[in-house]
Amino acid sequence: MTRELAQRIVMVACLTCTFGGFAQNQNRRPAESNEPWPVDSGVLALNIATNADQAWTMIKEMRQVNPRPKVPEVKTSAIAADMCREFVKRYPDHGQVTAAKKMRCEFLIRTIELGNTNRIDEFEDLFQADRTAEFTSIFPRHEIELARMRAFRAYPAGTAAVRQELEKNLRSIKHWTTEVEYEVLKLAEQSDPENARRLAQELIALPHATTPLKKRATNVLEKYVAVGRPIQLKATVLDGAAFDLEQWKGKVVLLHFWAPKPPQALYHDIDPDWNGLVSARNIYEKFHDRGLEILSINMATKEKLVRQPMRAEDRIPWPHYWASTNLSAELRAAAGMASNHLTLATTTFALLDRNATLHDRDVPRSELPERIEKLLK
């Protein structure tokens, strides 16, 4: 069973399920949003196998399938979870039944993480009282994963709501093991500055906290040392105009730090938004009329590399500052640059509040709309 055949199986199952249900509901939301998934999808895929060993090989290959761009990963994960369930049902005496049960948990987790919260109930059912003994031995992290998966019920309300729900769920676990503490640490590393600091300080204060845990929690605190400090900038921007950040007082400001990486074409082919300009443009179009401004800051040493993405057809409507290696200490802190670094390793975003004070830094692109919305209120 080759990887190519496994991918064709996925395509057949997806097409069958899609066309089979299309007439009944033509207004279904896309799978990534929360599409109900037909329970027979794994059956359709597994029907291709002629024996138990071939079916198991198919399931193992599902871990290697790269579904993009034709089939979203949320669909391949859903199919794989159903294949595991069907495998256990068809071949209860096979030597890989225990492994299939564990892989079903893993595929369900991935499906839920990608936004299909309709599968949460199914994941919970695996750990109900009558099955706990069976599945806890197979999946020892079940308490943590149940806490994580249940938090995704808040998915429609945004990532901050998911994190808030996850924190509540983790606190409901009676005995905090090192694994639970590291889960709280990851939550701190992903949170906004206020919650990140609060969680990091709590972890550092634990009397039994390990040295590595305290070190990572301390790194979280250091990441946000500059948050709350005023940011100033007077400069000449790329079009020759004089710019003073003071002129935007009263508005929320998105600082877009980036550095080009030659040759640009290679990076553009891999990720069209490698420099963050696409994300910044989308944010500008959505929030500018409500009081958001953007300043792009570039630390390239060659001006040509800064101007290359600024062709007439791609012209950006906000100021662009070519800082080269002359970025101030406060802006370097906002960008998260080490004192001995001359440029950025990757694109990053920071937010200033209406008083030109650094409010947040290293904001994930996926969370920019949510965090900007909060600042604009």
C-alpha positions in Angstrom: 0.0 0.0 0.0 1.7 3.2 -1.2 1.2 6.7 0.0 -0.2 7.7 -3.4 -2.8 5.0 -3.1 -3.7 6.1 0.4 -4.2 9.6 -0.9 -6.5 8.3 -3.7 -8.5 6.5 -1.1 -9.0 9.8 0.8 -10.1 11.5 -2.4 -12.6 8.8 -3.2 -14.1 8.9 0.3 -14.3 12.7 0.4 -15.9 12.9 -3.1 -18.4 10.2 -2.2 -19.4 11.8 1.1 -19.5 15.3 -0.5 -21.7 14.4 -3.4 -23.8 12.0 -1.4 -24.8 14.8 1.1 -24.9 17.7 -1.3 -28.5 17.5 -2.3 -29.6 17.3 1.3 -27.8 20.4 2.5 -26.3 22.8 0.0 -25.5 25.4 2.7 -23.1 23.5 4.8 -20.2 25.4 6.3 -16.7 24.4 5.1 -15.1 21.5 7.0 -12.5 23.8 8.7 -15.3 25.7 10.3 -17.2 22.8 11.7 -18.7 20.6 9.1 -20.7 17.5 10.2 -18.8 14.5 9.0 -20.6 11.4 7.6 -20.0 8.5 10.0 -19.6 6.1 7.1 -16.5 7.9 5.7 -14.1 5.4 7.2 -16.2 2.5 6.1 -16.0 3.7 2.5 -12.2 4.0 2.7 -11.7 0.7 4.5 -13.9 -1.2 2.0 -11.0 -1.0 -0.5 -8.9 -3.4 1.7 -9.3 -7.1 1.1 -7.9 -8.3 4.4 -7.0 -7.1 7.9 -3.3 -6.6 7.3 -4.0 -4.5 4.2 -6.5 -2.4 6.2 -4.0 -1.8 8.9 -1.4 -0.8 6.3 -3.9 1.7 4.9 -4.4 3.2 8.3 -0.7 3.6 8.9 -0.3 5.3 5.6 -2.9 7.9 6.6 -0.3 9.4 9.0 1.9 10.1 5.9 -0.8 11.6 3.6 -0.2 15.2 2.6 -3.8 16.2 1.7 -3.2 19.7 0.6 -4.2 21.4 -1.6 -7.0 19.0 -2.8 -8.3 17.7 0.5 -8.1 19.6 3.7 -6.3 18.0 6.6 -9.4 18.1 8.8 -11.1 15.7 6.3 -8.2 13.3 6.1 -8.0 13.2 9.9 -11.7 12.6 10.2 -11.5 9.7 7.6 -8.6 8.2 9.4 -10.4 8.3 12.8 -13.3 6.5 11.3 -11.0 4.0 9.6 -9.5 3.2 13.0 -13.0 2.7 14.6 -14.1 0.5 11.7 -10.9 -1.5 11.9 -11.5 -2.4 15.6 -15.1 -3.3 14.8 -14.2 -5.6 11.8 -11.0 -7.2 13.1 -11.3 -7.4 17.0 -8.7 -10.1 17.2 -6.1 -8.5 15.1 -2.7 -7.8 16.8 -3.0 -4.0 16.1 -6.4 -3.4 17.7 -4.8 -1.5 20.6 -2.7 0.6 18.3 -5.8 1.4 16.2 -7.7 2.6 19.3 -4.8 4.9 20.2 -4.5 6.2 16.7 -8.3 6.9 16.7 -7.8 9.2 19.7 -4.9 11.0 17.9 -6.8 11.5 14.7 -9.9 12.7 16.5 -7.7 15.2 18.4 -6.3 16.5 15.2 -9.7 16.8 13.7 -11.0 18.9 16.6 -7.9 21.0 16.7 -8.5 22.0 13.1 -12.0 23.3 14.0 -14.4 20.4 13.7 -15.9 20.6 17.2 -18.7 18.2 16.2 -16.3 15.4 17.0 -15.8 16.4 20.7 -18.7 14.3 22.0 -17.2 11.3 20.2 -13.8 11.8 21.8 -15.4 12.2 25.3 -17.4 9.0 24.8 -14.1 7.1 24.6 -13.4 7.9 28.2 -16.8 7.4 29.8 -17.0 5.3 33.0 -17.7 2.0 31.3 -14.6 2.4 29.0 -12.2 4.3 31.2 -10.1 1.3 32.2 -9.7 0.3 28.6 -8.7 3.6 27.2 -6.7 5.2 30.0 -4.1 2.4 29.6 -3.9 3.1 25.9 -4.0 6.9 26.2 -2.5 8.0 29.6 -2.8 11.7 28.7 -6.6 11.4 28.5 -7.3 13.9 31.3 -5.2 16.6 29.7 -6.5 15.9 26.2 -10.1 15.9 27.5 -9.5 19.3 29.0 -8.0 20.5 25.7 -10.7 19.1 23.5 -13.6 20.3 25.6 -12.1 23.8 25.5 -12.6 23.8 21.7 -16.4 24.1 22.3 -15.6 27.8 22.7 -14.0 27.8 19.2 -16.7 30.0 17.6 -16.0 32.7 20.2 -12.3 32.9 19.2 -8.9 31.7 20.4 -9.0 33.8 23.7 -12.2 32.1 24.7 -10.7 28.6 23.9 -7.7 29.5 26.1 -10.0 30.7 28.9 -12.0 27.5 28.8 -8.8 25.4 28.7 -7.5 27.1 31.8 -10.7 26.4 33.6 -10.6 22.7 32.5 -7.0 22.3 33.6 -7.7 23.7 37.0 -10.5 21.1 37.4 -7.9 18.3 37.3 -7.4 17.5 41.0 -3.8 16.4 41.0 -1.4 18.5 38.9 1.3 16.4 37.4 4.4 17.8 35.7 2.5 17.2 32.4 -0.4 19.3 33.5 2.0 22.1 34.6 3.7 22.1 31.2 0.2 22.3 29.6 -0.4 25.4 31.7 3.0 26.7 30.6 2.1 26.2 26.9 -1.1 28.1 27.6 1.0 31.0 29.1 3.3 31.0 26.1 0.3 31.4 23.7 -1.7 34.0 25.7 -1.9 37.7 25.6 0.6 39.6 27.9 -1.8 40.0 30.9 -2.7 36.3 31.1 0.8 35.1 30.1 2.3 37.0 33.0 -0.3 35.8 35.5 0.2 32.1 34.6 4.0 32.3 34.4 4.2 33.9 37.8 1.9 31.2 39.2 4.1 28.4 37.8 7.3 30.0 39.1 5.8 30.2 42.6 5.0 26.4 42.7 7.2 24.9 45.4 7.8 21.8 43.4 8.3 23.4 40.0 11.2 21.9 38.1 14.1 24.1 37.0 13.3 23.8 33.2 9.7 24.7 33.9 10.7 27.8 35.9 13.2 28.8 33.2 10.6 28.7 30.4 8.1 30.5 32.6 10.7 33.2 33.3 11.2 33.5 29.5 7.5 34.3 29.2 7.9 37.1 31.7 11.0 38.5 29.9 9.1 38.4 26.6 6.7 41.0 27.9 9.1 43.3 29.9 8.7 46.0 27.3 4.9 45.9 27.3 3.4 49.0 28.9 6.3 51.2 27.8 5.7 54.2 25.5 7.0 53.9 22.0 8.4 56.9 20.1 9.6 57.2 16.5 10.5 60.2 14.3 11.8 59.1 10.9 11.7 59.6 7.1 9.6 56.9 5.6 10.2 55.1 2.3 8.3 57.7 0.1 10.4 60.5 1.5 7.8 62.0 3.9 8.6 62.9 7.5 6.9 60.7 10.0 6.2 61.0 13.7 4.4 58.3 15.7 3.0 61.0 17.9 0.6 62.0 15.1 -1.3 58.7 15.6 -2.0 59.3 19.3 -5.6 58.3 19.9 -5.4 55.5 17.4 -4.5 51.8 17.7 -1.3 51.1 15.8 -0.1 47.8 14.3 3.7 47.6 14.0 4.7 45.2 11.2 8.4 44.2 11.5 9.9 42.3 8.6 13.1 41.7 6.7 13.3 40.5 3.1 15.1 37.3 2.3 16.6 37.0 -1.1 15.7 35.6 -3.5 12.2 36.7 -2.8 10.6 34.4 -5.5 11.6 31.3 -3.6 9.9 32.4 -0.4 6.9 33.7 -2.3 6.3 30.3 -3.9 6.4 28.6 -0.5 4.4 31.1 1.4 2.8 34.1 -0.4 2.5 35.9 2.9 6.1 35.2 4.0 6.7 38.9 4.7 3.3 39.5 6.4 2.2 42.1 3.9 -0.9 40.1 2.9 -2.0 39.8 6.5 -1.3 43.5 7.1 -3.3 44.5 4.1 -6.3 42.4 5.2 -6.1 43.9 8.7 -5.8 47.4 7.2 -8.9 47.0 5.0 -10.9 45.6 7.9 -10.0 48.0 10.7 -8.5 51.3 9.2 -11.9 53.0 9.1 -12.4 52.2 12.8 -9.2 53.8 13.9 -6.3 51.4 13.1 -3.0 52.6 11.6 -0.2 50.4 10.4 3.6 51.1 10.2 5.8 48.6 8.4 9.4 48.6 9.7 12.1 46.9 7.7 15.6 46.1 8.8 17.2 45.0 5.5 20.7 46.3 4.8 19.9 46.8 1.1 17.3 49.3 0.1 16.5 47.4 -3.1 15.2 44.5 -1.1 12.9 46.8 0.8 11.5 48.4 -2.3 11.1 45.1 -4.3 7.7 44.1 -2.8 6.5 47.7 -3.3 5.8 47.6 -7.0 3.0 49.9 -8.2 0.4 47.1 -8.4 1.2 46.0 -4.8 1.6 49.5 -3.3 0.7 49.6 0.4 -1.4 52.5 1.6 0.4 52.9 5.0 3.9 54.3 5.9 6.9 52.1 5.4 10.1 52.8 7.4 13.4 51.4 6.3 15.3 51.2 9.5 18.3 49.1 8.2 20.4 48.5 11.4 19.4 51.8 13.1 16.3 50.6 15.0 16.0 52.1 18.5 16.2 50.0 21.6 12.5 50.3 22.4 11.5 49.2 18.9 14.0 46.4 19.0 12.3 45.2 22.2 8.9 45.5 20.6 10.1 43.4 17.7 11.7 40.9 20.1 15.2 41.3 18.7 18.2 40.2 20.7 20.7 43.0 21.5 23.4 41.3 19.4 21.2 40.8 16.3 21.2 43.1 13.3 18.0 42.0 11.7 14.9 39.9 12.2 14.7 36.1 11.8 11.0 36.2 11.0 8.1 38.6 10.4 6.5 39.7 13.7 3.6 42.0 14.7 3.3 44.3 17.8 0.3 46.5 18.9 0.3 49.9 20.4 -2.7 51.2 22.3 -4.3 54.7 21.8 -1.6 56.2 24.0 1.2 54.9 21.8 2.1 52.4 24.6 3.3 48.9 23.7 0.3 46.7 24.5 1.3 43.4 22.9 4.1 41.9 20.9 4.8 38.8 18.9 1.1 38.5 18.1 0.1 35.5 16.0 -1.3 36.5 12.6 -4.4 34.4 13.2 -5.1 36.4 16.4 -4.5 39.9 15.0 -8.2 40.6 14.3 -9.3 39.4 17.7 -6.7 41.4 19.7 -7.2 44.5 17.5 -10.9 44.3 18.0 -10.4 44.3 21.7 -8.2 47.4 21.6 -10.6 49.3 19.4 -13.5 48.9 21.8 
